[in-house]
């Protein structure tokens, strides 16, 4: 019998996703990642006197699309505010944000864990600009500043305190990453900082409805780190509570070298950011027509696609989950399905040989070199018995990747089409039986497992051209003769 837990963990997340726009949130500076330090800047992002910001329309569109996908209420009348918090790597000395008037309110994201499937509630999604980057490891006594990232458009996705395990938190971030990539909102690259997470963690007595004192672990940049940081904090806070020690509200950071967290600073109950509407930025309105246009442009969402694929009798839960995990994979599956009805075979090829080749070459399904029509034709040739699966994988697929010809043309050139010609098959069968008379006698005395040996030898001498079903039938007839 398992002991009843003394404490319950409660987790809320704040996820920053860098928007996939060409330019920054309030000026035309490039929004590309990297580049030589301080080259993706201008007078506006450097906050020179007399410069005026302008709102990036594309960033607003992407934020709204994400909100719609998360079933948020969309605020049509919006403005930006100045958040008076000193960032050493944000030249203005304040951040332009939407914290007090989020563009997306409420909403939810569905997660599936070992405990089942449920919706995690959102508090809001809002737009804001990113700060630059402080580099502390470039000089022994000085900090360098790179402002390339300053002014980059972000959405901040803020959940309610509505998760109760490290697994749920990790799965939530995985779902957000999948969703922003699916919608083209962000590339979701956690290694480059395009998507990063702050985790707010507290413990309370089991059964209590009152939240405990929280700690915040900042800037977690992988799902593994998120889970490890939360697990460590649960263990650390539990130990303090059991010892009767007070929990200090802190901002902490994660040490990836030993999977622990460490304190950065104690945190007060509230920060006085002194928000007020930015006088240099005009309010913006999302018209009813624009909102309808954004709704109409949304693709089928992953959860809906997953359920639709599950309704296809041929596909398994694994197939449906894998095919709905990435938009490019899903689109390729749908395109191939226009040319053949063999859904299970399509899934097998996409999740097997094709994905393996793409992974080996660090590509994705938007870059797959085999056209949907050609993959469908190859699948139909296998289903009709004209081609063996193994020969298609080992010989025809590499040829299709290199040459822009149809599978049938290439199969004929490679001389790999299977034959059901009985006289030719009979010759190959007799040749194999003549080579192994002792095995023939053993088979006829009851060692039926040798059938696979004969079939394998026939496959070799035929160069894979022998129809395996017809070979099996004729071989058994021949072997069973006295």
C-alpha positions in Angstrom: 0.0 0.0 0.0 1.4 3.4 -1.1 1.8 6.1 1.6 -0.5 9.1 1.1 1.7 12.1 0.1 2.0 14.8 2.7 2.4 17.6 0.2 1.1 18.5 -3.2 3.1 20.4 -5.8 1.5 23.2 -7.8 3.2 24.5 -10.9 2.6 27.5 -13.2 4.7 28.2 -16.3 5.6 31.4 -18.2 6.8 30.5 -21.7 8.5 33.1 -24.0 8.3 32.3 -27.7 10.2 34.4 -30.2 7.9 35.2 -33.1 8.8 34.1 -36.6 8.7 37.6 -38.2 11.3 39.0 -40.5 11.8 42.2 -38.5 11.6 43.2 -34.8 8.5 44.2 -32.9 8.8 48.0 -33.3 11.3 48.6 -36.1 12.6 47.1 -39.4 15.8 45.5 -37.9 16.4 41.9 -38.9 14.9 39.3 -36.6 17.3 36.6 -37.7 19.1 34.6 -35.0 22.8 35.2 -34.5 25.1 37.4 -36.6 28.0 39.4 -35.5 27.3 41.2 -32.2 25.4 44.5 -32.5 24.9 44.3 -36.3 21.1 43.8 -36.2 20.4 47.1 -34.7 19.3 50.6 -35.7 18.6 54.0 -34.2 15.2 52.8 -33.1 16.4 49.6 -31.3 19.3 51.6 -29.8 16.7 54.1 -28.4 18.3 57.2 -29.9 16.4 60.4 -29.0 13.7 61.4 -31.4 13.1 57.9 -32.9 9.6 56.5 -32.9 8.6 52.8 -32.8 5.9 51.3 -35.1 4.0 48.1 -34.3 4.8 45.0 -36.4 1.5 43.9 -37.9 2.8 40.3 -38.6 3.6 39.9 -34.9 0.0 40.8 -33.9 -1.3 38.3 -36.5 0.9 35.5 -35.1 -0.1 36.2 -31.5 -3.8 36.2 -32.4 -3.5 32.9 -34.3 -1.8 31.3 -31.3 -4.6 32.6 -29.1 -7.3 31.2 -31.4 -5.6 27.8 -31.4 -5.5 27.9 -27.6 -9.2 28.8 -27.4 -8.5 32.2 -25.9 -10.7 35.3 -25.9 -9.2 37.8 -28.3 -9.0 41.4 -27.2 -9.8 43.5 -30.2 -8.9 46.9 -28.7 -5.2 46.8 -27.7 -2.4 49.0 -26.6 1.2 48.6 -25.4 2.5 49.8 -22.0 5.9 50.7 -20.7 7.2 48.3 -18.0 9.7 50.2 -15.9 12.2 47.5 -15.1 15.8 48.1 -15.7 17.4 45.7 -18.2 21.1 46.4 -18.7 20.8 45.1 -22.3 17.7 47.0 -23.3 18.8 50.5 -24.3 15.5 52.3 -23.5 15.8 51.5 -19.8 12.2 50.1 -19.9 10.5 47.3 -21.8 7.4 47.7 -24.0 4.9 45.0 -23.0 1.2 44.2 -22.9 1.1 42.7 -19.4 -1.8 44.8 -18.1 -3.9 44.4 -21.3 -3.1 41.0 -22.9 -4.2 40.4 -26.5 -5.3 36.8 -25.6 -7.2 36.0 -22.4 -7.9 32.7 -20.8 -7.8 29.6 -23.0 -6.3 26.2 -22.5 -3.9 23.6 -23.9 -4.6 19.9 -23.7 -1.9 17.6 -22.5 -1.6 13.8 -22.3 0.5 12.1 -19.6 0.6 8.7 -17.9 -2.3 10.1 -15.7 -4.5 10.7 -18.7 -5.6 13.6 -20.9 -6.8 17.0 -19.6 -6.8 20.7 -20.4 -4.3 23.0 -18.6 -5.8 26.5 -18.1 -4.1 29.6 -19.5 -4.2 33.0 -17.8 -3.2 35.0 -20.9 -0.9 35.3 -23.9 0.6 38.8 -24.5 3.0 40.5 -26.8 6.3 42.1 -25.7 9.8 42.9 -26.8 12.8 40.9 -25.8 15.9 42.3 -24.2 19.5 41.9 -25.6 22.1 39.6 -24.2 24.7 40.1 -21.5 27.9 38.2 -22.1 29.7 37.5 -18.8 32.3 35.0 -20.2 34.1 37.2 -22.7 36.3 39.1 -20.3 37.6 38.4 -16.8 36.3 41.7 -15.3 33.8 43.1 -17.8 30.4 42.3 -19.2 29.8 42.6 -22.9 26.5 43.5 -24.4 25.0 42.2 -27.7 21.9 44.1 -28.7 21.0 42.0 -31.7 18.1 40.4 -29.8 16.9 43.6 -28.3 13.4 44.4 -29.6 12.7 40.9 -30.9 9.0 40.2 -30.8 7.8 37.7 -28.2 4.6 36.2 -27.0 4.5 35.3 -23.3 2.2 32.3 -22.6 1.2 32.4 -18.9 -0.6 29.4 -17.4 -2.7 29.3 -14.3 -1.1 27.3 -11.4 -2.7 24.3 -12.9 0.0 21.6 -13.2 0.9 19.1 -10.5 4.0 17.2 -11.6 7.2 17.6 -13.5 5.8 15.3 -16.2 2.8 17.6 -16.7 5.0 20.7 -17.0 7.3 19.0 -19.5 4.4 17.8 -21.6 2.8 21.2 -21.5 6.0 22.8 -22.9 6.2 20.0 -25.5 2.7 20.8 -26.6 3.4 24.5 -26.8 6.5 23.9 -28.9 4.6 21.7 -31.2 1.8 24.2 -31.6 3.9 27.3 -32.3 5.8 25.3 -34.9 2.6 23.9 -36.4 1.2 27.4 -36.8 4.4 29.0 -38.0 4.3 31.3 -34.9 7.9 30.4 -33.8 10.6 28.0 -34.8 10.4 26.8 -31.1 14.2 26.2 -31.0 15.0 26.0 -27.3 18.7 25.6 -27.9 18.8 29.1 -29.6 16.5 30.6 -27.0 13.6 31.0 -29.4 11.5 29.2 -26.8 12.3 29.4 -23.1 10.5 28.8 -19.9 10.2 30.1 -16.3 8.7 27.6 -13.8 6.9 28.8 -10.7 6.8 25.9 -8.1 5.1 25.7 -4.7 4.1 23.0 -2.3 1.1 22.9 -0.1 -0.4 20.3 2.4 -2.2 17.6 0.4 -5.9 18.5 0.2 -5.3 22.2 0.9 -6.6 24.9 -1.6 -4.1 27.5 -0.4 -1.0 27.9 -2.5 2.4 27.7 -0.7 5.3 30.1 -1.1 6.6 29.9 -4.6 10.0 29.8 -6.1 10.7 30.7 -9.7 13.3 28.9 -11.8 14.3 31.2 -14.7 15.3 30.6 -18.3 15.0 26.8 -18.7 15.9 26.0 -22.3 15.0 22.3 -22.7 12.2 20.0 -21.6 14.7 17.8 -19.8 15.9 20.9 -17.8 12.4 21.9 -17.0 11.6 18.5 -15.6 14.8 18.1 -13.7 14.6 21.6 -12.2 11.0 21.0 -11.0 12.0 17.6 -9.5 14.9 19.1 -7.7 12.8 21.9 -6.3 10.1 19.5 -5.1 12.7 17.5 -3.3 14.4 20.7 -1.8 11.2 22.4 -0.7 9.8 19.1 0.8 13.0 18.7 2.8 12.7 22.2 4.2 9.0 21.8 5.1 9.7 18.5 6.9 12.4 20.3 8.9 10.1 23.1 9.8 12.1 25.6 7.8 10.5 28.7 6.1 10.3 28.7 2.3 11.8 31.9 0.9 10.3 33.3 -2.2 13.2 33.3 -4.6 14.3 33.6 -8.2 16.5 30.6 -8.9 18.6 29.3 -11.9 19.2 25.7 -13.0 22.7 24.2 -13.1 22.7 21.7 -16.0 26.0 20.2 -14.9 24.5 18.6 -11.7 20.7 19.0 -12.2 20.3 21.3 -9.3 19.1 24.9 -8.8 20.7 27.8 -7.0 19.4 31.1 -5.7 19.8 34.3 -7.8 17.9 36.7 -5.6 15.1 36.9 -3.0 11.9 38.1 -4.5 9.4 40.6 -3.0 5.7 39.9 -3.0 5.1 42.4 -5.8 7.2 44.4 -8.2 6.3 48.0 -8.9 6.7 48.1 -12.6 4.6 51.4 -12.9 2.9 50.4 -16.1 1.5 53.2 -18.3 0.4 53.3 -21.9 3.3 53.9 -24.2 2.8 57.5 -25.6 4.8 56.8 -28.7 2.8 53.8 -29.9 -0.8 54.2 -31.1 -3.4 51.7 -29.8 -4.3 49.1 -32.4 -7.6 47.5 -33.2 -8.2 44.0 -34.5 -11.2 44.3 -36.7 -13.9 41.7 -36.9 -13.0 41.1 -40.5 -9.3 40.6 -39.6 -10.3 38.2 -36.8 -12.4 36.1 -39.2 -9.5 36.1 -41.7 -7.1 34.8 -39.0 -9.5 32.1 -38.0 -10.0 31.0 -41.6 -6.2 30.8 -42.2 -5.6 28.3 -39.3 -4.7 24.8 -40.4 -6.3 21.7 -38.8 -4.8 21.6 -35.3 -2.7 18.6 -34.1 -5.3 17.3 -31.6 -8.1 17.4 -34.3 -5.8 15.7 -36.8 -4.8 13.1 -34.3 -8.4 12.2 -33.7 -9.2 12.1 -37.4 -6.3 9.8 -38.1 -7.4 7.4 -35.3 -10.7 7.0 -37.1 -8.9 5.5 -40.0 -9.1 1.7 -39.2 -5.7 1.0 -40.8 -3.8 3.4 -38.5 -2.6 2.7 -34.9 -2.4 5.1 -32.0 1.4 5.3 -32.7 0.8 6.2 -36.3 -1.7 8.9 -35.5 0.5 10.4 -32.8 3.6 10.5 -34.9 1.9 11.8 -38.0 0.2 14.6 -36.1 3.4 15.6 -34.3 4.8 17.8 -37.0 2.9 19.9 -39.6 5.2 19.1 -42.6 4.9 15.3 -41.8 1.1 15.6 -41.6 0.9 17.6 -44.9 3.1 15.1 -46.7 0.9 12.2 -45.5 -2.2 14.0 -46.7 -0.6 14.7 -50.1 0.4 11.1 -50.6 -3.1 10.0 -49.6 -4.5 11.9 -52.7 -2.8 9.3 -54.9 -3.3 6.0 -53.0 -5.7 4.6 -50.5 -3.1 2.4 -48.7 -3.0 4.6 -45.6 -1.1 2.1 -43.5 1.6 1.7 -46.1 1.9 5.5 -46.4 2.4 5.7 -42.6 5.0 2.9 -42.7 7.0 4.6 -45.4 6.9 8.1 -43.8 7.7 6.9 -40.3 10.2 4.3 -41.5 12.6 4.6 -44.4 11.8 8.2 -45.4 12.1 9.6 -41.9 15.3 7.7 -41.4 16.8 9.2 -44.6 15.7 12.7 -43.6 17.1 12.4 -40.1 20.4 11.1 -41.5 20.6 14.2 -43.7 19.2 16.6 -41.1 16.2 17.5 -43.2 12.4 17.5 -42.5 9.4 16.6 -44.5 9.2 20.0 -46.2 12.4 19.0 -47.9 11.6 15.4 -48.8 13.1 14.6 -52.2 10.4 12.0 -53.2 7.2 13.5 -54.6 3.9 12.4 -53.1 2.8 10.9 -56.4 6.0 8.9 -56.7 5.8 7.5 -53.2 2.2 6.5 -53.9 3.1 4.8 -57.1 5.8 2.8 -55.4 3.4 1.8 -52.6 0.9 0.6 -55.1 3.5 -1.4 -57.0 4.4 -3.2 -53.7 0.8 -3.8 -52.8 0.2 -5.3 -56.3 3.1 -7.7 -55.9 5.2 -6.0 -58.7 7.9 -5.0 -56.2 9.1 -6.3 -52.9 9.3 -3.9 -49.9 12.9 -4.7 -49.1 14.0 -4.1 -52.7 12.1 -0.9 -52.8 13.9 0.3 -49.7 17.3 -0.8 -50.6 17.4 0.0 -54.4 14.4 1.9 -55.6 14.2 4.6 -52.9 17.9 5.7 -53.3 17.3 5.9 -57.1 14.1 8.0 -56.6 16.0 10.4 -54.4 18.7 10.9 -57.0 16.7 10.8 -60.3 13.5 12.6 -61.2 11.8 9.6 -62.9 8.8 7.6 -62.0 9.2 4.5 -59.8 8.1 2.3 -62.7 10.7 3.7 -65.1 13.4 3.3 -62.5 12.3 -0.2 -61.5 12.4 -1.3 -65.1 15.9 0.3 -65.6 17.1 -1.5 -62.4 15.5 -4.7 -63.5 13.9 -5.2 -60.1 10.2 -5.8 -61.0 9.0 -9.0 -59.5 7.7 -11.8 -61.8 4.9 -14.3 -61.3 5.9 -16.2 -64.5 5.5 -19.8 -63.4 7.9 -21.4 -65.8 10.7 -19.0 -64.7 9.9 -19.4 -61.1 9.9 -23.2 -61.5 13.4 -23.0 -63.0 14.7 -21.0 -59.9 12.9 -23.4 -57.6 14.5 -26.5 -59.3 17.9 -24.8 -59.3 17.8 -24.3 -55.5 16.5 -27.8 -54.8 19.3 -29.3 -56.9 21.9 -27.3 -54.9 20.5 -28.6 -51.5 19.3 -32.2 -52.0 20.0 -33.0 -48.3 17.8 -30.1 -47.1 15.0 -31.3 -49.5 15.1 -34.7 -47.8 15.1 -33.1 -44.4 12.0 -31.0 -45.3 10.2 -34.1 -46.7 10.9 -35.9 -43.4 9.1 -33.2 -41.5 11.5 -30.3 -41.0 9.1 -27.7 -42.4 11.0 -24.8 -41.0 13.5 -25.1 -43.9 10.9 -23.5 -46.2 12.4 -20.0 -45.4 15.9 -21.2 -46.3 14.7 -22.2 -49.8 12.7 -19.0 -50.3 15.8 -16.9 -49.3 18.0 -18.8 -51.8 15.4 -18.3 -54.6 15.3 -14.6 -53.7 19.1 -14.4 -54.1 19.4 -16.1 -57.4 16.4 -14.1 -58.8 17.8 -10.8 -57.7 14.7 -10.1 -55.7 12.5 -10.5 -58.8 10.6 -13.6 -57.7 7.1 -13.0 -56.4 7.3 -14.3 -52.8 3.7 -15.4 -52.6 3.8 -17.3 -55.9 7.2 -18.8 -55.0 5.9 -20.1 -51.7 2.9 -21.7 -53.4 5.0 -23.4 -56.1 7.8 -24.4 -53.8 5.5 -26.1 -51.3 3.8 -28.0 -54.2 7.2 -29.1 -55.5 8.6 -30.1 -52.0 5.5 -32.0 -51.1 5.8 -34.2 -54.2 7.1 -37.7 -53.4 
